[in-house]
Amino acid sequence: MDIRADPGDSVLEIPGPQVDARVQRSWLMRAERVLAGSSAWVALVIGILLLALVGLVDAASGSFEVSVLYVIPIALLTFGRGRWMGILLSGLAAAGWTVVDVVRGADALAGATYWAEISRCYALVAVCLVVAPMREALIQQRDLAEREAAVSERLRALDELRQAMSSLELEAGRQTDPRVDELFDVLHALDRDWTETPA
């Protein structure tokens, strides 16, 4: 949209109030909305169920390595509920992964088994530490888009008022009318208030 008070003024482009619809319709954003909208316990149960499914696939796969699948529920829950929920699920995933290894025949009393569990836990926590800032950036971007839409609507209202005032001025034949002057003063006061208000 192009707003010009006078033909010589610079162009002020106002973006529409819509956020990119493709991002909002993505499965990841829908999952984030579901997880963020549910209680922490429900989200944790969903994460545990997904981990149990991955553990069953891992146990049933035998020598076929599917350990990378443990990252999916952790990344999803971290993206939907935050860093601490992902870290909690990382510990549970590492423990479940170790249980699957013991069921497959690893020595449950060997120190290497527990060292592997700690290493896996660190790797899964690293996934949380990478995904959590993405979530925070997305939330910040969403908040900024909402504020931008609100400011855009206010600027549109201001533009409509400015156009109405300009047409009144033209109809009046550039004569000074106290009502028109009063409206211009109100318009300029609103313009100052809106431009000085921090976003």
PEFEN-V429291 format. One record per residue. N is the residue number from 1. OMEGA is omega in radians with two decimals (* if undefined). NEAR is the number of other ideal C-beta (glycine too) atoms within 12 Angstrom. Layout:
# PEFEN-V429291
N|OMEGA|NEAR + N|OMEGA|NEAR
This chain:
# PEFEN-V429291
1|-3.07|16 + 2|3.13|12 + 3|3.09|23 + 4|3.09|16 + 5|3.09|22 + 6|-3.13|10 + 7|-3.11|9 + 8|-3.10|7 + 9|3.07|12 + 10|-3.07|11 + 11|3.06|13 + 12|3.14|20 + 13|-3.14|12 + 14|3.12|21 + 15|3.11|19 + 16|-3.09|16 + 17|-3.07|19 + 18|3.02|15 + 19|-3.10|22 + 20|-3.04|15 + 21|3.14|12 + 22|3.13|11 + 23|-3.10|18 + 24|-3.11|18 + 25|-3.09|12 + 26|-3.09|15 + 27|-3.14|15 + 28|3.13|23 + 29|3.08|25 + 30|3.10|17 + 31|3.11|26 + 32|3.12|29 + 33|3.13|22 + 34|-3.11|20 + 35|-3.14|33 + 36|-3.13|25 + 37|-3.14|14 + 38|3.12|20 + 39|-3.13|14 + 40|-3.13|20 + 41|3.12|14 + 42|3.11|19 + 43|3.12|32 + 44|3.11|28 + 45|3.09|21 + 46|3.12|25 + 47|3.13|40 + 48|3.10|25 + 49|3.09|20 + 50|3.09|30 + 51|3.10|36 + 52|3.10|25 + 53|3.11|21 + 54|3.11|31 + 55|3.09|31 + 56|3.11|18 + 57|3.13|24 + 58|-3.14|29 + 59|-3.10|24 + 60|-3.05|15 + 61|3.12|17 + 62|-3.08|13 + 63|3.11|10 + 64|-3.03|13 + 65|3.11|15 + 66|-3.05|21 + 67|3.12|27 + 68|3.12|21 + 69|3.10|28 + 70|-3.12|37 + 71|-3.02|31 + 72|3.13|27 + 73|-3.14|42 + 74|3.13|44 + 75|-3.14|36 + 76|-3.13|36 + 77|3.08|45 + 78|3.14|40 + 79|-3.10|40 + 80|-3.02|38 + 81|3.09|38 + 82|-3.01|28 + 83|-3.02|27 + 84|3.08|20 + 85|3.09|36 + 86|3.12|40 + 87|3.08|28 + 88|3.13|29 + 89|3.09|45 + 90|3.09|39 + 91|3.11|28 + 92|3.14|33 + 93|3.13|44 + 94|3.10|35 + 95|3.11|27 + 96|3.11|36 + 97|3.11|41 + 98|3.10|31 + 99|3.11|23 + 100|3.11|33 + 101|3.13|27 + 102|3.11|22 + 103|3.12|18 + 104|3.07|22 + 105|3.09|13 + 106|-3.12|20 + 107|-3.08|14 + 108|-3.10|16 + 109|-3.10|9 + 110|3.11|15 + 111|-3.14|12 + 112|3.12|16 + 113|-3.11|25 + 114|3.05|21 + 115|3.09|16 + 116|3.11|23 + 117|3.12|29 + 118|3.12|20 + 119|3.10|19 + 120|3.13|32 + 121|3.10|29 + 122|3.13|19 + 123|-3.14|23 + 124|3.06|40 + 125|3.09|29 + 126|3.06|22 + 127|3.12|31 + 128|-3.11|35 + 129|3.06|23 + 130|-3.06|22 + 131|-3.06|34 + 132|3.09|28 + 133|3.07|17 + 134|3.12|23 + 135|-3.14|32 + 136|3.10|18 + 137|3.12|15 + 138|3.11|27 + 139|3.11|22 + 140|3.12|14 + 141|3.12|19 + 142|3.11|22 + 143|3.12|16 + 144|3.12|17 + 145|3.11|24 + 146|3.10|18 + 147|3.11|20 + 148|3.11|21 + 149|3.12|21 + 150|3.11|19 + 151|3.12|23 + 152|3.11|26 + 153|3.11|21 + 154|3.10|23 + 155|3.08|27 + 156|3.10|22 + 157|3.10|20 + 158|3.10|28 + 159|3.11|26 + 160|3.10|18 + 161|3.11|25 + 162|3.12|28 + 163|3.10|18 + 164|3.13|19 + 165|3.12|28 + 166|3.13|23 + 167|3.06|14 + 168|3.13|22 + 169|3.11|22 + 170|3.11|13 + 171|-3.13|13 + 172|3.10|18 + 173|3.12|10 + 174|3.04|11 + 175|3.13|13 + 176|3.09|12 + 177|-3.09|16 + 178|3.12|11 + 179|3.12|15 + 180|3.10|23 + 181|3.12|17 + 182|3.10|15 + 183|3.10|22 + 184|3.10|24 + 185|3.11|15 + 186|3.13|19 + 187|3.13|27 + 188|3.09|19 + 189|3.09|16 + 190|3.14|23 + 191|3.10|24 + 192|-3.14|13 + 193|-3.07|14 + 194|-3.13|24 + 195|3.13|16 + 196|-3.14|10 + 197|3.12|14 + 198|-3.11|8 + 199|*|16
